[in-house]
Amino acid sequence: MQYYEDFQIGNRTVTRGRTITEADIVNFAGFSGDWYPLHTDAEYAKRMPFGERIAHGMLVLSVASGLMPLYDLAIIAFYGMEKVRFVAPTKIGDTIHVEAEVVEKQDKGDLGGVVSFKQSVKNQRGEDVVVSLMRILIASAPKGA
């Protein structure tokens, strides 16, 4: 288990990849209710600047969250995201992964602290598709551990 004290500024994580499929887009549209035609209508999307359907931005963020190895962290809560920018489209068939770097720590006393990560979601060509600052509240190590 990783606790607040285990994180150092500059620590980096690179996740495994995951390919975005048409099923992902259709399922996300059904779940979220976001049937905007840029995501779900091939003929409409052909006439738009990207020339084809693209994944919902929130779908990309959701997949990125699932790629992060959070299971071994002493997470108390997701603290927030800032400066989220969708800088390039994610298309059907793109494989994305996440690169994250610890850029700040804020001590919250006995509770633990907030660890801030500069997060870049990248496609198979190494191009940024989403960039953000993600903050997670992480517990302190148990006393005497």
Summary of the structure (lengths in Angstrom):
residues: 145
radius of gyration: 17.4
end to end distance: 11.3
largest distance: 62.4
contacts: 415
relative contact order: 0.25
helix: 28%
strand: 39%
